[in-house]
Each structure stands twice: as C-alpha cells, then as structure tokens.
C-alpha cells in the first residue's frame, strides 16, 4: 500500500514534570512523504498488527507501521494513546539515564521515536 502522508513526531512536553503534565507536542517533520506499507504483518499484539514500512522522508531507517486490528483506518484520537505512552517512556528514560550518569552508573537504553502518520481517506483524516 502506497500513500502520501503527513508525518509528525509526538513527544511529551519536557518543560513540566509530574502527573499533572499531560501535555504532548506534535512536531511536523514532513507534510507529504510517500509511504509504502507491506501488506502482510510480521508481528501482532492484543490490539495492533505490525508491518514493515518505508517512507521517502526516512529512507535510511528501518520503520514499522502499527495498525489497530479492529480499525482499517484509525483516527488520530484512537492512535494518540500509543504515541503518548512512547513519548512518556522516552522522556522518563532520559531522566533515568541522567540520574544514573550523575551517580557514575553506566546504563544504556534506547527507545525509538514515535511518529504519527496521517493521510486522507474518504474525505476524512486517518
């Protein structure tokens, strides 16, 4: 499947910490990338299937697309909880690694960034 997508990076607002901070930022990365999603998933969980993906903006990076099992074209509101979870993990991992470094403890941790891909489908955005 080939689509033209708008790509935004979703991340937690780093200016405020604590449970009261539920603010997330969507930072536009590319307004109209060509995206190819393979037709067969290579993994699945309880709610999503995972597909290999390639886009023209991030050509050198292996990418995956996560698709809700029960929705062919999910909305941004339906996908945002997954992006928020990833954004929170990235933010707290960074703080944790800084705290360990301050105590001279060597820790290596990698979280991949979460991008929201949106496209037009039947006069709505998916």
Residue, then its C-alpha position, 0 to 999 in steps of 0.5 A: x500500500x502506497x500513500x502520501x502522508x503527513x508525518x509528525x513526531x509526538x513527544x511529551x512536553x519536557x518543560x513540566x514534570x509530574x502527573x499533572x503534565x499531560x501535555x504532548x507536542x506534535x512536531x511536523x517533520x514532513x507534510x507529504x512523504x510517500x509511504x509504502x506499507x507491506x501488506x502482510x504483518x510480521x508481528x501482532x499484539x492484543x490490539x495492533x498488527x505490525x508491518x514493515x514500512x518505508x517512507x521517502x522522508x526516512x529512507x535510511x531507517x528501518x520503520x514499522x507501521x502499527x495498525x489497530x486490528x479492529x480499525x482499517x483506518x484509525x483516527x488520530x484520537x484512537x492512535x494518540x494513546x500509543x504515541x503518548x505512552x512512547x513519548x512518556x517512556x522516552x522522556x522518563x528514560x532520559x531522566x533515568x539515564x541522567x540520574x544514573x550518569x550523575x551517580x557514575x552508573x553506566x546504563x544504556x537504553x534506547x527507545x525509538x521515536x514515535x511518529x504519527x502518520x496521517x493521510x486522507x481517506x474518504x474525505x476524512x483524516x486517518 
